[in-house]
Amino acid sequence: MSIARIRKGITVVVISGNDAGRTGVVRSVSPKDGTAIVEGLNKHKKAVRRTERTEGGLVEMEFPIRLCKLMPFDPETKKGARVATAEKDGKKVLTMKGSGKAVDFKWTRSKGA
């Protein structure tokens, strides 16, 4: 399940769950699983075994969030916004439904794609 409105590098707001109302930047998206990892959100402590590289113990990690619980964040209206695709200078861009501005995200292509 893939939701095309959530991409790596955009700022999103959580619409439900423990982190509802909080915002963060998307670090990675997994379309196959329908999840995304967002900076500073959905943090949990995980017990990590000591190795040569790591000290071990309890480490605070960011865990994936379902894509259906995320919405792109509109800085003008200071809340989540619906998005639509539009043509701008011959390229498809995501635009905010409320303000009509283009969604700002850093386009990075993974090595696997």
C-alpha positions in Angstrom: 0.0 0.0 0.0 1.5 3.3 -1.1 0.3 6.8 -0.3 2.1 9.1 -2.8 1.5 12.2 -0.8 4.0 11.2 1.9 7.6 11.4 0.5 11.0 11.5 2.0 12.0 15.0 3.1 8.6 16.6 3.6 7.3 17.9 7.0 4.3 15.9 8.2 1.8 16.1 11.1 0.5 13.0 12.9 -3.4 13.0 12.8 -4.0 10.1 15.3 -2.3 8.0 17.9 0.0 8.9 20.8 1.9 11.5 18.8 -1.2 13.2 17.4 -0.6 16.9 16.6 3.2 16.7 16.5 5.2 17.4 13.4 8.5 16.1 12.0 10.4 15.5 8.8 10.1 12.2 7.0 13.4 10.3 7.1 12.4 7.2 5.1 9.2 5.7 3.5 8.5 2.0 3.0 5.6 1.9 0.4 5.4 -1.9 0.5 4.7 -1.9 4.3 2.8 1.4 4.2 5.0 3.0 6.9 7.3 5.9 7.3 10.0 6.8 9.9 9.6 10.4 11.0 12.3 12.3 12.9 11.5 12.7 16.6 8.2 10.8 16.5 7.1 7.4 17.7 10.2 6.9 19.9 10.6 3.7 21.9 13.4 2.2 24.0 14.9 -0.9 22.6 17.3 -3.3 24.4 20.4 -3.6 22.2 23.1 -6.2 22.7 26.6 -5.1 23.2 28.9 -5.6 20.2 32.3 -4.4 19.2 30.8 -1.2 17.7 28.0 -0.4 20.2 27.9 -0.2 23.9 24.6 -1.9 24.3 21.8 -1.3 26.9 18.5 0.6 26.3 18.6 2.8 23.2 15.9 5.2 22.2 14.9 4.6 18.5 12.3 6.0 16.1 9.9 3.3 14.9 7.7 3.3 11.8 4.3 5.0 11.7 1.5 4.0 9.3 1.1 6.3 6.3 -2.6 6.7 6.9 -1.8 8.5 10.2 0.3 11.2 8.5 -0.6 14.3 6.6 1.7 16.9 4.9 2.1 20.0 7.1 1.2 23.4 5.7 3.3 26.1 7.4 0.8 28.9 6.3 -2.2 27.4 8.0 -0.2 25.6 10.7 -2.1 22.3 10.3 -2.3 19.3 8.0 -3.3 19.8 4.4 -4.6 17.7 1.6 -2.5 17.7 -1.5 -3.1 17.4 -5.2 -0.8 17.0 -8.2 -0.5 19.9 -10.6 1.7 20.8 -13.6 4.2 23.6 -13.0 6.9 24.5 -15.6 6.2 21.2 -17.4 6.8 19.1 -14.2 4.3 17.4 -11.9 4.4 18.9 -8.4 2.4 18.3 -5.2 0.4 21.4 -4.2 -1.5 22.1 -1.0 -5.3 22.2 -1.5 -5.9 25.1 1.0 -3.1 27.5 0.1 -2.2 26.3 -3.4 1.5 26.4 -2.7 3.9 23.6 -3.8 5.0 21.0 -1.2 8.6 21.6 -0.3 10.7 18.5 -0.1 14.3 17.4 -0.8 14.2 15.0 -3.7 16.6 12.2 -3.1 16.6 8.9 -5.0 17.7 5.8 -3.2 20.6 3.7 -4.6 18.3 0.7 -5.1 15.8 2.5 -7.4 
